[in-house]
Amino acid sequence: MLKQTFLVIRNSLRKSPTLQYPKEKMTMPERFRGRHIFNDSLCIGCSLCAHVCPNNTIVMMERPEQTDPKKIRRPIIDLNRCIFCGYCAEVCPTKCLVMGHGYETAAKDKKELIMDHDILTATPKRPDNYKEVPGWN
């Protein structure tokens, strides 16, 4: 009986491990693989990210309005299929595609989780503990 009483007292004095989610955000570890972050100015259109993707999450989009051969092909990422393995970020020779720390991927429609060129090049919100990638602005 005395042992259980001490256990209750000790646990009541500890800080609660539960976060109040919408108000408090979880700090992700440094090596966490979340939503993709894409830097369009560094991309050379090599499509290695699409070739190495194990479940064809990344597809290269042809943009005929571009005249520069390095900017014709750009990735489209379907987060419905992504397993966040990070192979695409590992194989990228210019490090234009990296795994961010974004873990909020809920959407009302599947089409909202398809990251096309406009969504990929938008400036993402990065958490405070995010390490900046060398060569990025």
N, C-alpha and C positions, 0 to 999 in steps of 0.2 A: 504494500500500500504506500509506503514511504517513497519507494523508488518511482512509482507512477506520479506522485505528487511533485517530485523534483523534476521529472521529465516535462510535466505540464508547465511548471514555472520557467524552466530553461527555454522551452519553445515559445512561450508567450513574450519573452524578452528579446527574442531574435527579430531581425528585420524580415518583413514578409517578402518571399521570393516572387510574388505576383505583381505584375505591373498593371496599372490602369491604362489599358492600351491606347485609346485614341489620344489621351493627354500625354502619356509617357511612351516614348519609342524605345525599343530594345537596341542596345549597342551591339552591333555585329562584330564578330572577330575579324582580324585583319585578312584572313584567308577565305572568308565567306564568299561564295559565288552566287550573286544575285542577278538582277536584270542587266542586260548588256548595255554598254556605253560605247558609242561609235563616234569616231572623229573622221569626218568626211574629207578633210584636207590632207590627211595622211594616207588615205586608202589609195592603192594603186590598181585595184580591180582584178587581183590575181585569182580570186575565187577559191583559194585554199580553204577558207573557213567552210564553204559549202561542201567541198570534197571530203573533209575530215569529219563532218557532222554525222554521228552514228545513226540518227533516225530522220535525216533529211529535214531538219528544222529550218536550216538556212538555204534559201534559194536566191540565185543571182538574178537581178532585174536588169533588163536592157533599157537604156534611156537613149532613144534615137536623137533627141534634141541636143545632146552633147556632141561636141566636135573633138574634144580631147580624148584620145583612146584610153587614157587612164581613168577617166570619169564616166565611161559608158556603162560599165557593169557595177551595180551596187547591191548589197545584200538586203534581203527581206527576212526577218526572223519571226517565226510563228511560235509564240510562247505557249500555245496549247500543247505543242509536241515536245518542247525543250525539256531536257533532263538536267540542265545546268551542270554538265560535265566539265566545261571549260576548255575543251579541245580546240574550239574555234579561236579562243584568245591565245592559247599556247602556240598555235601554228602560224599566227598572223606575223608576217615578216616585219611590218612597219608598226606593229602594236596599235593599230587604229581601232581594233575591236578588243575591249577588255571587259571583264566581268565586274560589275559594280556591286554595291552593297544594298541595292533596293530589293526588299522582300515583299512589298505590297503589290501583288499581282492580281488582285480580285477585280472582276469585271462583270457587268450584267449581260454582256453579249460576247461570244467567241471572237467576233470580228475586231473587238477592241484590243485583243491580245496579239494581233498581227502587227509587228513593228516594221512599217515601211520606211522609206528614205526620210520622209518628213519627221516622223516620230524619232527615228534613230539620231538624226542630226540636231534635234532640239536639245537645249541645254538641260541636263538632268539635275535634279536636286540631290546633292551628295551629303551624306551624314558628316558630322564633325570629325569622326575618327578615320575618314577616308584618306588614304595616302595618294598623293598626286603622282600620276604616271609621268616619267621623264619624257620631254618632247611635246607635251600637251600645253595648251595656253593656260 
